[in-house]
Structures are given as C-alpha cells and as structure tokens.
Amino acid sequence: FMPVATLAPLGKGKTKVRSVRDFSPGSAGDGQVASPGQIGPIWLIVPFGILGLLLVGLAAWGVGRAIRNRRLAGPRGGSLPPLRPRTRA
C-alpha cells in the first residue's frame, strides 16, 4: 500500500494535503522556486584568475632575477680587463 497523498491532522489550524510531488525538487507546492542547480561563471573565473596571476607573478619574478644575475655576472665573452699591478708596501 502506497498512499498518494497525506492529510494533515484534524486538530491543526492550517490543513494541507501533501503528496510526493510536494517533496520533489522541481515542484511548486509552496510557490517557491527551486534553485537552478548550477553555479555562476564567476565561481570559475575567480579561482582560475587568481591561479593565473600567481603563475604570471612567479614568471615575472624569475625573469627579473635572471636579468639581475646576468648584470651582476658581467659581459660574456671577449677579453678580461687588465689586472692591477701588485704593490708591496
């Protein structure tokens, strides 16, 4: 036996007949609309944007370090500058 509808108790002030359709996700039993079940595109854009900014920041930091280290190392190839003469005091 499976009831099609359930009635509210007799002593209750507001009576309402409830059925299986009232508990279904897409039902409009109380006039409330169920949520669409999908998240907005902002929930994808923000995390991937933050991750992308982190990767771009790390790449920029690495390029800056490489340029700085090349400047400190001096020019490549060519002849070396002459040595200073030794002086003894």
N, CA, C and O of each residue as an XYZ file, in Angstrom:
356
protein
N       0.841     -1.176      0.000
C       0.000      0.000      0.000
C       0.887      1.240      0.000
O       1.760      1.382      0.856
N       0.667      2.129     -0.951
C       1.426      3.374     -1.044
C       0.431      4.515     -1.164
O      -0.277      4.616     -2.166
N       0.367      5.383     -0.147
C      -0.604      6.471     -0.218
C      -0.210      7.495     -1.273
O       0.974      7.775     -1.465
N      -1.182      8.037     -1.939
C      -0.951      9.042     -2.955
C      -0.828     10.412     -2.307
O      -0.102     11.267     -2.813
N      -1.514     10.636     -1.210
C      -1.470     11.917     -0.519
C      -1.587     11.668      0.973
O      -2.165     10.671      1.407
N      -1.024     12.600      1.764
C      -1.096     12.530      3.216
C      -1.836     13.768      3.702
O      -1.511     14.889      3.308
N      -2.812     13.566      4.541
C      -3.608     14.669      5.064
C      -3.035     15.132      6.390
O      -2.441     14.338      7.120
N      -3.206     16.406      6.709
C      -2.772     16.960      7.986
C      -3.715     16.484      9.089
O      -4.853     16.111      8.805
N      -3.253     16.491     10.352
C      -4.144     16.082     11.453
C      -5.357     17.000     11.559
O      -5.311     18.154     11.134
N      -6.438     16.480     12.125
C      -7.690     17.225     12.194
C      -7.592     18.433     13.114
O      -8.216     19.452     12.818
N      -6.855     18.380     14.196
C      -6.813     19.472     15.157
C      -5.918     20.635     14.730
O      -5.886     21.662     15.408
N      -5.221     20.501     13.666
C      -4.300     21.548     13.234
C      -5.074     22.664     12.550
O      -6.059     22.411     11.857
N      -4.622     23.902     12.748
C      -5.328     25.055     12.196
C      -5.279     25.100     10.674
O      -6.313     25.245     10.022
N      -4.107     24.979     10.120
C      -3.973     25.057      8.656
C      -3.811     23.638      8.116
O      -2.825     22.957      8.397
N      -4.778     23.221      7.354
C      -4.707     21.878      6.796
C      -4.209     21.958      5.356
O      -4.550     22.871      4.603
N      -3.415     20.999      5.013
C      -2.890     20.961      3.662
C      -2.668     19.514      3.267
O      -2.169     18.710      4.054
N      -3.034     19.204      2.074
C      -2.807     17.866      1.554
C      -1.428     17.853      0.917
O      -1.110     18.700      0.081
N      -0.614     16.887      1.319
C       0.731     16.771      0.768
C       0.834     15.477     -0.016
O       0.292     14.439      0.365
N       1.552     15.579     -1.129
C       1.769     14.378     -1.931
C       3.257     14.265     -2.239
O       4.054     15.102     -1.815
N       3.618     13.245     -2.966
C       5.014     13.002     -3.332
C       5.554     14.163     -4.165
O       6.737     14.491     -4.078
N       4.708     14.774     -4.958
C       5.158     15.877     -5.810
C       5.561     17.105     -5.001
O       6.355     17.918     -5.474
N       5.025     17.253     -3.783
C       5.412     18.387     -2.946
C       6.863     18.285     -2.485
O       7.481     19.307     -2.187
N       7.411     17.094     -2.421
C       8.779     16.894     -1.955
C       9.765     16.679     -3.100
O      10.943     16.413     -2.865
N       9.298     16.790     -4.307
C      10.174     16.662     -5.467
C      10.965     17.953     -5.651
O      10.485     19.018     -5.266
N      12.166     17.890     -6.230
C      12.995     19.088     -6.355
C      12.383     20.189     -7.208
O      12.574     21.366     -6.899
N      11.667     19.860     -8.248
C      11.157     20.882     -9.153
C       9.730     21.271     -8.907
O       9.105     21.916     -9.749
N       9.202     20.888     -7.762
C       7.775     21.158     -7.543
C       7.554     22.601     -7.118
O       8.447     23.256     -6.581
N       6.350     23.074     -7.370
C       5.950     24.414     -6.953
C       4.844     24.289     -5.912
O       3.846     25.007     -5.987
N       5.004     23.391     -4.943
C       3.970     23.130     -3.956
C       3.670     24.327     -3.084
O       2.501     24.636     -2.851
N       4.703     25.019     -2.590
C       4.506     26.190     -1.736
C       4.694     27.485     -2.507
O       4.708     28.562     -1.911
N       4.836     27.400     -3.793
C       5.059     28.590     -4.595
C       6.519     29.014     -4.628
O       6.851     30.041     -5.219
N       7.399     28.232     -3.998
C       8.824     28.545     -4.005
C       9.472     27.856     -5.194
O       9.163     26.710     -5.520
N      10.364     28.576     -5.821
C      11.052     28.020     -6.978
C      12.345     27.387     -6.495
O      13.080     27.986     -5.710
N      12.620     26.192     -6.958
C      13.855     25.515     -6.586
C      15.042     26.213     -7.229
O      14.902     26.870     -8.260
N      16.208     26.067     -6.617
C      17.418     26.694     -7.162
C      17.766     26.047     -8.502
O      17.416     24.891     -8.737
N      18.448     26.777     -9.379
C      18.739     26.231    -10.701
C      19.724     25.072    -10.675
O      19.780     24.304    -11.635
N      20.498     24.921     -9.615
C      21.407     23.786     -9.535
C      22.709     24.004    -10.287
O      23.494     23.066    -10.432
N      22.957     25.196    -10.762
C      24.199     25.492    -11.465
C      24.846     26.694    -10.792
O      24.169     27.593    -10.293
N      26.171     26.684    -10.791
C      26.876     27.836    -10.237
C      27.174     28.814    -11.356
O      27.238     28.439    -12.527
N      27.351     30.050    -10.989
C      27.631     31.081    -11.976
C      29.062     30.986    -12.489
O      29.907     30.334    -11.876
N      29.326     31.635    -13.609
C      30.677     31.571    -14.188
C      31.717     32.293    -13.336
O      32.914     32.056    -13.496
N      31.281     33.166    -12.436
C      32.238     33.882    -11.584
C      32.971     32.913    -10.662
O      34.107     33.178    -10.267
N      32.335     31.792    -10.315
C      32.960     30.805     -9.440
C      34.079     30.056    -10.155
O      34.888     29.401     -9.498
N      34.143     30.132    -11.451
C      35.261     29.561    -12.195
C      36.289     30.620    -12.551
O      37.490     30.349    -12.545
N      35.829     31.821    -12.861
C      36.731     32.887    -13.293
C      37.649     33.319    -12.158
O      38.848     33.500    -12.370
N      37.108     33.486    -10.965
C      37.905     33.996     -9.845
C      39.027     33.043     -9.443
O      40.170     33.493     -9.359
N      38.779     31.751     -9.188
C      39.901     30.886     -8.800
C      40.946     30.731     -9.902
O      42.146     30.754     -9.627
N      40.495     30.574    -11.154
C      41.473     30.429    -12.242
C      42.198     31.745    -12.499
O      43.361     31.734    -12.903
N      41.535     32.876    -12.274
C      42.205     34.169    -12.409
C      43.286     34.352    -11.360
O      44.374     34.843    -11.661
N      42.989     33.955    -10.122
C      43.986     34.046     -9.056
C      45.160     33.126     -9.345
O      46.314     33.510     -9.151
N      44.877     31.924     -9.803
C      45.948     30.986    -10.149
C      46.778     31.527    -11.309
O      48.004     31.411    -11.293
N      46.137     32.111    -12.304
C      46.852     32.695    -13.437
C      47.725     33.864    -13.010
O      48.859     33.992    -13.470
N      47.201     34.727    -12.124
C      48.004     35.845    -11.621
C      49.211     35.352    -10.831
O      50.290     35.939    -10.908
N      49.028     34.285    -10.081
C      50.146     33.710     -9.339
C      51.225     33.201    -10.291
O      52.411     33.440    -10.064
N      50.827     32.506    -11.348
C      51.795     31.989    -12.315
C      52.497     33.118    -13.063
O      53.706     33.053    -13.287
N      51.755     34.149    -13.452
C      52.367     35.298    -14.140
C      53.329     36.014    -13.197
O      54.407     36.435    -13.616
N      52.951     36.154    -11.938
C      53.826     36.789    -10.951
C      55.110     36.007    -10.742
O      56.190     36.593    -10.665
N      55.000     34.691    -10.651
C      56.200     33.870    -10.500
C      57.091     33.947    -11.731
O      58.314     33.989    -11.601
N      56.507     33.967    -12.916
C      57.296     34.079    -14.146
C      57.997     35.436    -14.204
O      59.168     35.507    -14.579
N      57.305     36.501    -13.844
C      57.912     37.837    -13.848
C      59.041     37.911    -12.822
O      60.081     38.513    -13.087
N      58.845     37.314    -11.674
C      59.885     37.296    -10.651
C      61.115     36.536    -11.159
O      62.245     36.984    -10.963
N      60.897     35.391    -11.809
C      62.013     34.614    -12.351
C      62.771     35.370    -13.432
O      64.001     35.329    -13.467
N      62.057     36.058    -14.312
C      62.718     36.840    -15.371
C      63.515     37.988    -14.747
O      64.633     38.270    -15.179
N      62.956     38.639    -13.753
C      63.664     39.723    -13.070
C      64.934     39.243    -12.393
O      65.968     39.909    -12.448
N      64.854     38.085    -11.753
C      66.055     37.524    -11.114
C      67.110     37.161    -12.153
O      68.300     37.390    -11.935
N      66.682     36.598    -13.279
C      67.645     36.208    -14.318
C      68.342     37.441    -14.886
O      69.554     37.420    -15.103
N      67.595     38.504    -15.127
C      68.194     39.738    -15.662
C      69.168     40.329    -14.642
O      70.263     40.761    -15.003
N      68.768     40.348    -13.367
C      69.651     40.889    -12.339
C      70.931     40.069    -12.213
O      72.013     40.639    -12.077
N      70.826     38.751    -12.256
C      72.012     37.898    -12.135
C      72.927     38.047    -13.342
O      74.147     37.956    -13.201
N      72.368     38.273    -14.516
C      73.215     38.468    -15.701
C      73.967     39.783    -15.612
O      75.121     39.872    -16.032
N      73.316     40.808    -15.065
C      74.009     42.091    -14.900
C      75.154     41.969    -13.913
O      76.225     42.538    -14.126
N      74.934     41.227    -12.827
C      75.973     41.067    -11.822
C      77.128     40.217    -12.329
O      78.265     40.406    -11.897
N      76.862     39.290    -13.231
C      77.908     38.403    -13.746
C      78.817     39.137    -14.724
O      79.959     38.725    -14.929
N      78.340     40.195    -15.318
C      79.167     40.954    -16.248
C      78.988     40.467    -17.674
O      78.194     39.563    -17.937
N      79.741     41.082    -18.607
C      79.584     40.696    -20.012
C      80.166     39.313    -20.279
O      81.106     38.873    -19.618
N      79.582     38.646    -21.260
C      80.066     37.316    -21.648
C      81.019     37.454    -22.821
O      80.890     38.349    -23.655
N      81.966     36.555    -22.860
C      82.908     36.525    -23.983
C      83.819     37.751    -23.973
O      83.728     38.591    -23.078
N      84.671     37.846    -24.942
C      85.576     38.989    -25.022
C      86.744     38.828    -24.068
O      86.875     37.809    -23.390
N      87.564     39.815    -24.024
C      88.744     39.733    -23.171
C      88.444     40.310    -21.795
O      87.532     41.118    -21.618
N      89.228     39.875    -20.844
C      89.065     40.355    -19.476
C      89.802     41.671    -19.317
O      90.748     41.942    -20.056
N      89.395     42.472    -18.389
C      90.129     43.725    -18.148
C      91.521     43.415    -17.572
O      91.723     42.375    -16.945
N      92.453     44.309    -17.789
C      93.816     44.035    -17.292
C      93.841     44.009    -15.767
O      93.043     44.662    -15.094
N      94.793     43.224    -15.250
C      94.933     43.117    -13.791
C      95.680     44.340    -13.268
O      96.499     44.938    -13.965
N      95.376     44.691    -12.025
C      96.094     45.800    -11.400
C      97.494     45.330    -11.015
O      97.677     44.182    -10.613
N      98.445     46.186    -11.134
C      99.814     45.760    -10.740
C      99.880     45.571     -9.228
O      99.223     46.269     -8.456
N     100.703     44.596     -8.839
C     100.862     44.330     -7.421
C     101.821     45.339     -6.819
O     102.870     45.631     -7.391
N     101.470     45.848     -5.707
C     102.350     46.767     -4.996
C     102.613     46.235     -3.606
O     101.700     45.774     -2.920
N     103.879     46.301     -3.192
C     104.213     45.861     -1.838
C     104.605     47.077     -1.027
O     105.384     47.931     -1.450
N     104.046     47.110      0.117
C     104.355     48.265      0.954
C     105.443     47.986      1.970
O     105.807     48.871      2.744
